[in-house]
């Protein structure tokens, strides 16, 4: 799935750029993309628009999906930290977390709510996801590297730190983290059990705007699809934000439109309508 030439118009389609989140949006619960959605995206690119994946996953956790799609363009990974040229297998930009600030942020959060369960995503094309003691990893094929000592998380550059709490909900933990440490790090919720600490000011909108500039496409030419609070900045940047019906209530509240769920080809429904 390749992108059109930079600056080309999308004939018969009102947008030049289609930005899609992965989990809970483009991907079904089994991690696949339906034939109908593949066909709709192919029709969009045939019409002259670009499709760009914008995901919280770092490159190593995204690459196999892009390969399955035959995707050759740019991808925004790691909540905007990584701009990845899929065809060239090359990182164009990579933003890392200040580990000293992250450590201070964690200390402030733990002073408020007690010990946290931790994991972290290392920087780079092959950066491992390190998982500390007690951290709950979702079932699936994505590789993780268990560590015995949480101090080992800090031994190499990181894109993000994942935090969990034994009793607080994700919403509660994200709210506390934002309140006590939001001046040090960015805080976002990307999925069930996935509260993340990021470089301050980083978001999916940051990475998407960089990618759009390279494609010579503007925010006014962009439609975005998502399902979680980490998609809110992307919706604010794009001309039109479409939430899946399975989306978090915070995203539903700011969406321009709500489509069917990720299990019901919600992206395809909208794209087919816009294609006429």
ChimeraX commands (.cxc) that place a marker at each C-alpha (Angstrom):
marker #1 position 0.00,0.00,0.00 radius 0.5
marker #1 position 2.01,2.95,-1.24 radius 0.5
marker #1 position 1.41,6.67,-0.84 radius 0.5
marker #1 position 0.69,8.93,-3.82 radius 0.5
marker #1 position 3.12,11.51,-5.04 radius 0.5
marker #1 position 3.46,14.40,-2.55 radius 0.5
marker #1 position 0.89,17.10,-3.14 radius 0.5
marker #1 position -1.30,15.01,-5.44 radius 0.5
marker #1 position -5.05,15.49,-5.17 radius 0.5
marker #1 position -7.56,12.83,-4.26 radius 0.5
marker #1 position -10.04,12.77,-7.14 radius 0.5
marker #1 position -13.49,11.72,-6.00 radius 0.5
marker #1 position -12.36,11.69,-2.37 radius 0.5
marker #1 position -12.50,14.82,-0.19 radius 0.5
marker #1 position -9.28,14.25,1.77 radius 0.5
marker #1 position -5.63,13.86,0.80 radius 0.5
marker #1 position -4.62,11.98,3.94 radius 0.5
marker #1 position -6.31,9.18,5.91 radius 0.5
marker #1 position -4.74,8.65,9.33 radius 0.5
marker #1 position -5.67,5.47,11.20 radius 0.5
marker #1 position -4.82,4.20,14.63 radius 0.5
marker #1 position -4.18,0.46,14.82 radius 0.5
marker #1 position -5.48,-1.29,17.96 radius 0.5
marker #1 position -9.21,-0.96,18.41 radius 0.5
marker #1 position -9.47,0.95,15.14 radius 0.5
marker #1 position -7.89,-0.55,12.02 radius 0.5
marker #1 position -7.19,-3.91,13.66 radius 0.5
marker #1 position -9.91,-6.29,14.75 radius 0.5
marker #1 position -9.61,-7.99,18.13 radius 0.5
marker #1 position -7.72,-10.88,16.52 radius 0.5
marker #1 position -5.07,-8.45,15.24 radius 0.5
marker #1 position -6.11,-8.67,11.57 radius 0.5
marker #1 position -7.42,-6.14,9.03 radius 0.5
marker #1 position -10.61,-7.21,7.26 radius 0.5
marker #1 position -10.79,-7.69,3.51 radius 0.5
marker #1 position -13.44,-4.97,3.31 radius 0.5
marker #1 position -11.25,-2.43,5.11 radius 0.5
marker #1 position -8.23,-3.37,2.99 radius 0.5
marker #1 position -10.32,-2.80,-0.15 radius 0.5
marker #1 position -11.57,0.58,1.10 radius 0.5
marker #1 position -8.05,1.75,1.88 radius 0.5
marker #1 position -6.85,0.53,-1.51 radius 0.5
marker #1 position -9.66,2.49,-3.17 radius 0.5
marker #1 position -8.68,5.61,-1.25 radius 0.5
marker #1 position -5.06,5.37,-2.37 radius 0.5
marker #1 position -6.23,4.63,-5.91 radius 0.5
marker #1 position -8.19,7.88,-5.70 radius 0.5
marker #1 position -4.96,9.72,-4.89 radius 0.5
marker #1 position -5.02,10.02,-1.10 radius 0.5
marker #1 position -2.36,8.70,1.28 radius 0.5
marker #1 position -3.05,6.29,4.10 radius 0.5
marker #1 position -0.84,6.70,7.14 radius 0.5
marker #1 position -0.76,4.52,10.24 radius 0.5
marker #1 position -0.51,6.53,13.47 radius 0.5
marker #1 position -0.01,4.22,16.43 radius 0.5
marker #1 position 1.14,4.14,20.01 radius 0.5
marker #1 position 3.12,1.00,19.20 radius 0.5
marker #1 position 6.84,1.45,18.64 radius 0.5
marker #1 position 8.30,0.31,15.31 radius 0.5
marker #1 position 9.21,-3.26,16.38 radius 0.5
marker #1 position 5.58,-3.88,17.42 radius 0.5
marker #1 position 4.20,-2.28,14.24 radius 0.5
marker #1 position 6.44,-3.60,11.46 radius 0.5
marker #1 position 4.73,-6.99,10.98 radius 0.5
marker #1 position 1.32,-5.34,10.54 radius 0.5
marker #1 position 2.65,-2.92,7.93 radius 0.5
marker #1 position 4.32,-5.77,6.06 radius 0.5
marker #1 position 1.06,-7.72,6.03 radius 0.5
marker #1 position -0.72,-4.70,4.55 radius 0.5
marker #1 position 1.94,-4.29,1.87 radius 0.5
marker #1 position 2.41,-0.79,3.29 radius 0.5
marker #1 position 5.37,1.18,1.88 radius 0.5
marker #1 position 4.81,4.76,3.05 radius 0.5
marker #1 position 5.47,6.64,6.27 radius 0.5
marker #1 position 4.19,5.46,9.64 radius 0.5
marker #1 position 3.95,7.40,12.90 radius 0.5
marker #1 position 4.88,5.08,15.78 radius 0.5
marker #1 position 5.48,5.30,19.52 radius 0.5
marker #1 position 2.77,7.94,20.16 radius 0.5
marker #1 position 4.49,10.28,17.70 radius 0.5
marker #1 position 8.04,9.62,18.90 radius 0.5
marker #1 position 9.05,7.75,15.74 radius 0.5
marker #1 position 8.52,8.68,12.10 radius 0.5
marker #1 position 9.30,5.50,10.19 radius 0.5
marker #1 position 9.89,5.10,6.47 radius 0.5
marker #1 position 8.56,1.61,5.92 radius 0.5
marker #1 position 9.84,1.14,2.36 radius 0.5
marker #1 position 13.38,2.11,3.36 radius 0.5
marker #1 position 13.17,0.50,6.82 radius 0.5
marker #1 position 14.57,3.70,8.30 radius 0.5
marker #1 position 13.76,5.94,11.25 radius 0.5
marker #1 position 13.42,9.53,10.04 radius 0.5
marker #1 position 12.86,10.99,13.51 radius 0.5
marker #1 position 13.07,9.54,17.00 radius 0.5
marker #1 position 12.28,11.37,20.24 radius 0.5
marker #1 position 13.42,9.82,23.50 radius 0.5
marker #1 position 12.20,10.25,27.04 radius 0.5
marker #1 position 14.39,12.17,29.48 radius 0.5
marker #1 position 15.06,9.37,31.94 radius 0.5
marker #1 position 15.88,11.71,34.81 radius 0.5
marker #1 position 12.58,13.54,34.41 radius 0.5
marker #1 position 10.75,10.24,34.04 radius 0.5
marker #1 position 12.29,8.97,37.28 radius 0.5
marker #1 position 11.23,12.13,39.06 radius 0.5
marker #1 position 7.72,11.82,37.62 radius 0.5
marker #1 position 7.45,8.23,38.83 radius 0.5
marker #1 position 8.59,9.24,42.30 radius 0.5
marker #1 position 5.89,11.92,42.46 radius 0.5
marker #1 position 3.20,9.50,41.30 radius 0.5
marker #1 position 4.28,6.78,43.73 radius 0.5
marker #1 position 4.33,9.31,46.57 radius 0.5
marker #1 position 0.66,9.86,45.82 radius 0.5
marker #1 position -0.61,6.32,45.11 radius 0.5
marker #1 position 2.07,3.87,46.24 radius 0.5
marker #1 position 4.28,1.50,44.22 radius 0.5
marker #1 position 3.66,1.19,40.47 radius 0.5
marker #1 position 4.16,-1.75,38.12 radius 0.5
marker #1 position 6.49,-0.72,35.30 radius 0.5
marker #1 position 7.48,-1.53,31.74 radius 0.5
marker #1 position 9.33,0.48,29.11 radius 0.5
marker #1 position 9.88,0.67,25.36 radius 0.5
marker #1 position 13.47,1.11,24.25 radius 0.5
marker #1 position 14.34,3.38,21.37 radius 0.5
marker #1 position 15.37,2.17,17.91 radius 0.5
marker #1 position 14.20,-0.05,15.08 radius 0.5
marker #1 position 14.70,-3.14,17.22 radius 0.5
marker #1 position 14.07,-1.64,20.66 radius 0.5
marker #1 position 12.82,-4.19,23.16 radius 0.5
marker #1 position 9.83,-3.77,25.45 radius 0.5
marker #1 position 11.11,-4.44,28.95 radius 0.5
marker #1 position 8.61,-5.70,31.53 radius 0.5
marker #1 position 9.24,-5.32,35.24 radius 0.5
marker #1 position 8.02,-7.58,38.06 radius 0.5
marker #1 position 4.23,-7.82,38.30 radius 0.5
marker #1 position 3.46,-5.78,35.17 radius 0.5
marker #1 position 0.45,-7.33,33.40 radius 0.5
marker #1 position 1.15,-7.99,29.73 radius 0.5
marker #1 position -1.77,-8.55,27.37 radius 0.5
marker #1 position -1.90,-11.92,25.65 radius 0.5
marker #1 position -0.60,-11.96,22.09 radius 0.5
marker #1 position 2.38,-12.57,19.85 radius 0.5
marker #1 position 4.27,-9.35,20.57 radius 0.5
marker #1 position 7.66,-10.03,22.17 radius 0.5
marker #1 position 8.62,-8.67,25.58 radius 0.5
marker #1 position 11.75,-9.04,27.69 radius 0.5
marker #1 position 11.09,-9.70,31.39 radius 0.5
marker #1 position 13.48,-8.10,33.85 radius 0.5
marker #1 position 13.90,-8.85,37.55 radius 0.5
marker #1 position 15.01,-5.40,38.69 radius 0.5
marker #1 position 13.01,-2.32,37.64 radius 0.5
marker #1 position 16.27,-0.34,37.75 radius 0.5
marker #1 position 17.25,-2.13,34.51 radius 0.5
marker #1 position 14.55,-0.14,32.70 radius 0.5
marker #1 position 16.83,2.88,32.71 radius 0.5
marker #1 position 19.95,1.32,31.18 radius 0.5
marker #1 position 19.30,2.51,27.59 radius 0.5
marker #1 position 17.34,5.29,25.81 radius 0.5
marker #1 position 13.54,4.91,26.00 radius 0.5
marker #1 position 10.53,6.10,24.00 radius 0.5
marker #1 position 8.10,5.67,26.87 radius 0.5
marker #1 position 7.44,4.14,30.26 radius 0.5
marker #1 position 4.27,2.10,30.91 radius 0.5
marker #1 position 2.70,2.27,34.36 radius 0.5
marker #1 position 0.06,0.15,36.08 radius 0.5
marker #1 position -1.35,0.22,39.60 radius 0.5
marker #1 position -2.53,-2.80,41.63 radius 0.5
marker #1 position -5.95,-1.30,42.40 radius 0.5
marker #1 position -6.53,1.99,40.54 radius 0.5
marker #1 position -8.33,1.94,37.20 radius 0.5
marker #1 position -6.55,3.20,34.11 radius 0.5
marker #1 position -8.60,6.41,34.18 radius 0.5
marker #1 position -7.82,6.99,37.85 radius 0.5
marker #1 position -4.12,6.34,37.39 radius 0.5
marker #1 position -3.89,8.59,34.33 radius 0.5
marker #1 position -5.70,11.38,36.18 radius 0.5
marker #1 position -3.36,11.19,39.19 radius 0.5
marker #1 position -0.26,10.98,36.99 radius 0.5
marker #1 position -1.36,14.03,35.02 radius 0.5
marker #1 position -2.12,15.99,38.16 radius 0.5
marker #1 position 1.14,15.35,40.00 radius 0.5
marker #1 position 3.62,14.82,37.14 radius 0.5
marker #1 position 2.05,16.46,34.09 radius 0.5
marker #1 position 4.61,19.26,34.18 radius 0.5
marker #1 position 7.46,16.76,33.79 radius 0.5
marker #1 position 6.15,14.19,31.31 radius 0.5
marker #1 position 3.23,13.64,28.99 radius 0.5
marker #1 position 0.61,11.19,30.24 radius 0.5
marker #1 position -1.74,9.29,27.96 radius 0.5
marker #1 position -3.96,6.22,27.95 radius 0.5
marker #1 position -3.58,4.08,24.83 radius 0.5
marker #1 position -5.66,1.02,25.67 radius 0.5
marker #1 position -6.78,-1.26,28.45 radius 0.5
marker #1 position -4.00,-1.47,31.03 radius 0.5
marker #1 position -1.84,0.92,29.00 radius 0.5
marker #1 position -1.08,4.22,30.73 radius 0.5
marker #1 position 2.07,5.77,29.34 radius 0.5
marker #1 position 4.60,8.42,30.35 radius 0.5
marker #1 position 6.02,10.23,27.31 radius 0.5
marker #1 position 8.36,13.10,26.50 radius 0.5
marker #1 position 6.57,16.31,27.49 radius 0.5
marker #1 position 4.61,17.78,24.59 radius 0.5
marker #1 position 4.79,14.64,22.46 radius 0.5
marker #1 position 1.58,13.27,20.93 radius 0.5
marker #1 position 0.29,11.53,17.85 radius 0.5
marker #1 position -0.41,14.99,16.43 radius 0.5
marker #1 position 3.30,15.82,16.69 radius 0.5
marker #1 position 4.33,12.88,14.55 radius 0.5
marker #1 position 1.39,13.18,12.17 radius 0.5
marker #1 position 2.15,16.84,11.46 radius 0.5
marker #1 position 5.77,15.94,10.64 radius 0.5
marker #1 position 4.64,13.18,8.31 radius 0.5
marker #1 position 2.05,15.43,6.64 radius 0.5
marker #1 position 4.70,18.08,6.03 radius 0.5
marker #1 position 6.85,15.52,4.24 radius 0.5
marker #1 position 3.84,14.50,2.14 radius 0.5
marker #1 position 2.99,18.18,1.50 radius 0.5
marker #1 position -0.45,17.67,2.97 radius 0.5
marker #1 position -2.19,19.97,5.46 radius 0.5
marker #1 position -4.31,19.29,8.51 radius 0.5
marker #1 position -7.30,20.64,6.56 radius 0.5
marker #1 position -6.83,17.75,4.10 radius 0.5
marker #1 position -6.79,15.02,6.77 radius 0.5
marker #1 position -9.38,12.62,8.18 radius 0.5
marker #1 position -8.37,10.63,11.26 radius 0.5
marker #1 position -9.76,7.46,12.87 radius 0.5
marker #1 position -9.17,6.36,16.47 radius 0.5
marker #1 position -10.56,4.85,19.66 radius 0.5
marker #1 position -8.62,5.99,22.74 radius 0.5
marker #1 position -7.67,9.20,24.60 radius 0.5
marker #1 position -4.22,9.15,22.98 radius 0.5
marker #1 position -6.05,9.91,19.72 radius 0.5
marker #1 position -7.49,13.19,21.03 radius 0.5
marker #1 position -4.52,15.35,19.88 radius 0.5
marker #1 position -4.72,13.73,16.42 radius 0.5
marker #1 position -8.42,14.58,16.22 radius 0.5
marker #1 position -7.68,18.16,17.27 radius 0.5
marker #1 position -5.08,18.45,14.50 radius 0.5
marker #1 position -7.03,16.81,11.67 radius 0.5
marker #1 position -9.95,18.39,9.84 radius 0.5
marker #1 position -12.28,15.51,10.70 radius 0.5
marker #1 position -12.00,13.00,13.55 radius 0.5
marker #1 position -13.93,9.74,13.41 radius 0.5
marker #1 position -14.26,7.65,16.58 radius 0.5
marker #1 position -15.09,3.97,16.50 radius 0.5
marker #1 position -18.25,3.03,18.39 radius 0.5
marker #1 position -16.03,1.04,20.78 radius 0.5
marker #1 position -14.03,4.19,21.59 radius 0.5
marker #1 position -13.28,5.58,25.05 radius 0.5
marker #1 position -15.82,8.15,26.25 radius 0.5
marker #1 position -13.20,10.93,26.23 radius 0.5
marker #1 position -12.60,10.47,22.50 radius 0.5
marker #1 position -16.30,10.07,21.73 radius 0.5
marker #1 position -16.86,13.45,23.38 radius 0.5
marker #1 position -14.57,15.28,20.92 radius 0.5
marker #1 position -15.18,13.27,17.74 radius 0.5
marker #1 position -16.76,14.90,14.69 radius 0.5
marker #1 position -18.36,11.57,13.81 radius 0.5
marker #1 position -18.85,8.11,15.29 radius 0.5
marker #1 position -18.73,5.05,13.05 radius 0.5
marker #1 position -19.21,1.33,13.66 radius 0.5
marker #1 position -16.75,-0.61,15.78 radius 0.5
marker #1 position -13.40,-2.01,14.70 radius 0.5
marker #1 position -15.09,-5.42,14.51 radius 0.5
marker #1 position -17.75,-4.08,12.11 radius 0.5
marker #1 position -15.52,-2.40,9.49 radius 0.5
marker #1 position -16.16,1.07,10.87 radius 0.5
marker #1 position -13.33,2.62,8.84 radius 0.5
marker #1 position -14.54,1.03,5.61 radius 0.5
marker #1 position -18.10,2.29,6.20 radius 0.5
marker #1 position -16.91,5.90,6.31 radius 0.5
marker #1 position -14.41,5.62,3.46 radius 0.5
marker #1 position -16.93,3.91,1.18 radius 0.5
marker #1 position -19.43,6.69,1.84 radius 0.5
marker #1 position -16.87,9.40,1.09 radius 0.5
marker #1 position -15.76,7.62,-2.07 radius 0.5
marker #1 position -19.37,7.68,-3.24 radius 0.5
marker link #1:1,2 radius 0.2
marker link #1:2,3 radius 0.2
marker link #1:3,4 radius 0.2
marker link #1:4,5 radius 0.2
marker link #1:5,6 radius 0.2
marker link #1:6,7 radius 0.2
marker link #1:7,8 radius 0.2
marker link #1:8,9 radius 0.2
marker link #1:9,10 radius 0.2
marker link #1:10,11 radius 0.2
marker link #1:11,12 radius 0.2
marker link #1:12,13 radius 0.2
marker link #1:13,14 radius 0.2
marker link #1:14,15 radius 0.2
marker link #1:15,16 radius 0.2
marker link #1:16,17 radius 0.2
marker link #1:17,18 radius 0.2
marker link #1:18,19 radius 0.2
marker link #1:19,20 radius 0.2
marker link #1:20,21 radius 0.2
marker link #1:21,22 radius 0.2
marker link #1:22,23 radius 0.2
marker link #1:23,24 radius 0.2
marker link #1:24,25 radius 0.2
marker link #1:25,26 radius 0.2
marker link #1:26,27 radius 0.2
marker link #1:27,28 radius 0.2
marker link #1:28,29 radius 0.2
marker link #1:29,30 radius 0.2
marker link #1:30,31 radius 0.2
marker link #1:31,32 radius 0.2
marker link #1:32,33 radius 0.2
marker link #1:33,34 radius 0.2
marker link #1:34,35 radius 0.2
marker link #1:35,36 radius 0.2
marker link #1:36,37 radius 0.2
marker link #1:37,38 radius 0.2
marker link #1:38,39 radius 0.2
marker link #1:39,40 radius 0.2
marker link #1:40,41 radius 0.2
marker link #1:41,42 radius 0.2
marker link #1:42,43 radius 0.2
marker link #1:43,44 radius 0.2
marker link #1:44,45 radius 0.2
marker link #1:45,46 radius 0.2
marker link #1:46,47 radius 0.2
marker link #1:47,48 radius 0.2
marker link #1:48,49 radius 0.2
marker link #1:49,50 radius 0.2
marker link #1:50,51 radius 0.2
marker link #1:51,52 radius 0.2
marker link #1:52,53 radius 0.2
marker link #1:53,54 radius 0.2
marker link #1:54,55 radius 0.2
marker link #1:55,56 radius 0.2
marker link #1:56,57 radius 0.2
marker link #1:57,58 radius 0.2
marker link #1:58,59 radius 0.2
marker link #1:59,60 radius 0.2
marker link #1:60,61 radius 0.2
marker link #1:61,62 radius 0.2
marker link #1:62,63 radius 0.2
marker link #1:63,64 radius 0.2
marker link #1:64,65 radius 0.2
marker link #1:65,66 radius 0.2
marker link #1:66,67 radius 0.2
marker link #1:67,68 radius 0.2
marker link #1:68,69 radius 0.2
marker link #1:69,70 radius 0.2
marker link #1:70,71 radius 0.2
marker link #1:71,72 radius 0.2
marker link #1:72,73 radius 0.2
marker link #1:73,74 radius 0.2
marker link #1:74,75 radius 0.2
marker link #1:75,76 radius 0.2
marker link #1:76,77 radius 0.2
marker link #1:77,78 radius 0.2
marker link #1:78,79 radius 0.2
marker link #1:79,80 radius 0.2
marker link #1:80,81 radius 0.2
marker link #1:81,82 radius 0.2
marker link #1:82,83 radius 0.2
marker link #1:83,84 radius 0.2
marker link #1:84,85 radius 0.2
marker link #1:85,86 radius 0.2
marker link #1:86,87 radius 0.2
marker link #1:87,88 radius 0.2
marker link #1:88,89 radius 0.2
marker link #1:89,90 radius 0.2
marker link #1:90,91 radius 0.2
marker link #1:91,92 radius 0.2
marker link #1:92,93 radius 0.2
marker link #1:93,94 radius 0.2
marker link #1:94,95 radius 0.2
marker link #1:95,96 radius 0.2
marker link #1:96,97 radius 0.2
marker link #1:97,98 radius 0.2
marker link #1:98,99 radius 0.2
marker link #1:99,100 radius 0.2
marker link #1:100,101 radius 0.2
marker link #1:101,102 radius 0.2
marker link #1:102,103 radius 0.2
marker link #1:103,104 radius 0.2
marker link #1:104,105 radius 0.2
marker link #1:105,106 radius 0.2
marker link #1:106,107 radius 0.2
marker link #1:107,108 radius 0.2
marker link #1:108,109 radius 0.2
marker link #1:109,110 radius 0.2
marker link #1:110,111 radius 0.2
marker link #1:111,112 radius 0.2
marker link #1:112,113 radius 0.2
marker link #1:113,114 radius 0.2
marker link #1:114,115 radius 0.2
marker link #1:115,116 radius 0.2
marker link #1:116,117 radius 0.2
marker link #1:117,118 radius 0.2
marker link #1:118,119 radius 0.2
marker link #1:119,120 radius 0.2
marker link #1:120,121 radius 0.2
marker link #1:121,122 radius 0.2
marker link #1:122,123 radius 0.2
marker link #1:123,124 radius 0.2
marker link #1:124,125 radius 0.2
marker link #1:125,126 radius 0.2
marker link #1:126,127 radius 0.2
marker link #1:127,128 radius 0.2
marker link #1:128,129 radius 0.2
marker link #1:129,130 radius 0.2
marker link #1:130,131 radius 0.2
marker link #1:131,132 radius 0.2
marker link #1:132,133 radius 0.2
marker link #1:133,134 radius 0.2
marker link #1:134,135 radius 0.2
marker link #1:135,136 radius 0.2
marker link #1:136,137 radius 0.2
marker link #1:137,138 radius 0.2
marker link #1:138,139 radius 0.2
marker link #1:139,140 radius 0.2
marker link #1:140,141 radius 0.2
marker link #1:141,142 radius 0.2
marker link #1:142,143 radius 0.2
marker link #1:143,144 radius 0.2
marker link #1:144,145 radius 0.2
marker link #1:145,146 radius 0.2
marker link #1:146,147 radius 0.2
marker link #1:147,148 radius 0.2
marker link #1:148,149 radius 0.2
marker link #1:149,150 radius 0.2
marker link #1:150,151 radius 0.2
marker link #1:151,152 radius 0.2
marker link #1:152,153 radius 0.2
marker link #1:153,154 radius 0.2
marker link #1:154,155 radius 0.2
marker link #1:155,156 radius 0.2
marker link #1:156,157 radius 0.2
marker link #1:157,158 radius 0.2
marker link #1:158,159 radius 0.2
marker link #1:159,160 radius 0.2
marker link #1:160,161 radius 0.2
marker link #1:161,162 radius 0.2
marker link #1:162,163 radius 0.2
marker link #1:163,164 radius 0.2
marker link #1:164,165 radius 0.2
marker link #1:165,166 radius 0.2
marker link #1:166,167 radius 0.2
marker link #1:167,168 radius 0.2
marker link #1:168,169 radius 0.2
marker link #1:169,170 radius 0.2
marker link #1:170,171 radius 0.2
marker link #1:171,172 radius 0.2
marker link #1:172,173 radius 0.2
marker link #1:173,174 radius 0.2
marker link #1:174,175 radius 0.2
marker link #1:175,176 radius 0.2
marker link #1:176,177 radius 0.2
marker link #1:177,178 radius 0.2
marker link #1:178,179 radius 0.2
marker link #1:179,180 radius 0.2
marker link #1:180,181 radius 0.2
marker link #1:181,182 radius 0.2
marker link #1:182,183 radius 0.2
marker link #1:183,184 radius 0.2
marker link #1:184,185 radius 0.2
marker link #1:185,186 radius 0.2
marker link #1:186,187 radius 0.2
marker link #1:187,188 radius 0.2
marker link #1:188,189 radius 0.2
marker link #1:189,190 radius 0.2
marker link #1:190,191 radius 0.2
marker link #1:191,192 radius 0.2
marker link #1:192,193 radius 0.2
marker link #1:193,194 radius 0.2
marker link #1:194,195 radius 0.2
marker link #1:195,196 radius 0.2
marker link #1:196,197 radius 0.2
marker link #1:197,198 radius 0.2
marker link #1:198,199 radius 0.2
marker link #1:199,200 radius 0.2
marker link #1:200,201 radius 0.2
marker link #1:201,202 radius 0.2
marker link #1:202,203 radius 0.2
marker link #1:203,204 radius 0.2
marker link #1:204,205 radius 0.2
marker link #1:205,206 radius 0.2
marker link #1:206,207 radius 0.2
marker link #1:207,208 radius 0.2
marker link #1:208,209 radius 0.2
marker link #1:209,210 radius 0.2
marker link #1:210,211 radius 0.2
marker link #1:211,212 radius 0.2
marker link #1:212,213 radius 0.2
marker link #1:213,214 radius 0.2
marker link #1:214,215 radius 0.2
marker link #1:215,216 radius 0.2
marker link #1:216,217 radius 0.2
marker link #1:217,218 radius 0.2
marker link #1:218,219 radius 0.2
marker link #1:219,220 radius 0.2
marker link #1:220,221 radius 0.2
marker link #1:221,222 radius 0.2
marker link #1:222,223 radius 0.2
marker link #1:223,224 radius 0.2
marker link #1:224,225 radius 0.2
marker link #1:225,226 radius 0.2
marker link #1:226,227 radius 0.2
marker link #1:227,228 radius 0.2
marker link #1:228,229 radius 0.2
marker link #1:229,230 radius 0.2
marker link #1:230,231 radius 0.2
marker link #1:231,232 radius 0.2
marker link #1:232,233 radius 0.2
marker link #1:233,234 radius 0.2
marker link #1:234,235 radius 0.2
marker link #1:235,236 radius 0.2
marker link #1:236,237 radius 0.2
marker link #1:237,238 radius 0.2
marker link #1:238,239 radius 0.2
marker link #1:239,240 radius 0.2
marker link #1:240,241 radius 0.2
marker link #1:241,242 radius 0.2
marker link #1:242,243 radius 0.2
marker link #1:243,244 radius 0.2
marker link #1:244,245 radius 0.2
marker link #1:245,246 radius 0.2
marker link #1:246,247 radius 0.2
marker link #1:247,248 radius 0.2
marker link #1:248,249 radius 0.2
marker link #1:249,250 radius 0.2
marker link #1:250,251 radius 0.2
marker link #1:251,252 radius 0.2
marker link #1:252,253 radius 0.2
marker link #1:253,254 radius 0.2
marker link #1:254,255 radius 0.2
marker link #1:255,256 radius 0.2
marker link #1:256,257 radius 0.2
marker link #1:257,258 radius 0.2
marker link #1:258,259 radius 0.2
marker link #1:259,260 radius 0.2
marker link #1:260,261 radius 0.2
marker link #1:261,262 radius 0.2
marker link #1:262,263 radius 0.2
marker link #1:263,264 radius 0.2
marker link #1:264,265 radius 0.2
marker link #1:265,266 radius 0.2
marker link #1:266,267 radius 0.2
marker link #1:267,268 radius 0.2
marker link #1:268,269 radius 0.2
marker link #1:269,270 radius 0.2
marker link #1:270,271 radius 0.2
marker link #1:271,272 radius 0.2
marker link #1:272,273 radius 0.2
marker link #1:273,274 radius 0.2
marker link #1:274,275 radius 0.2
marker link #1:275,276 radius 0.2
view
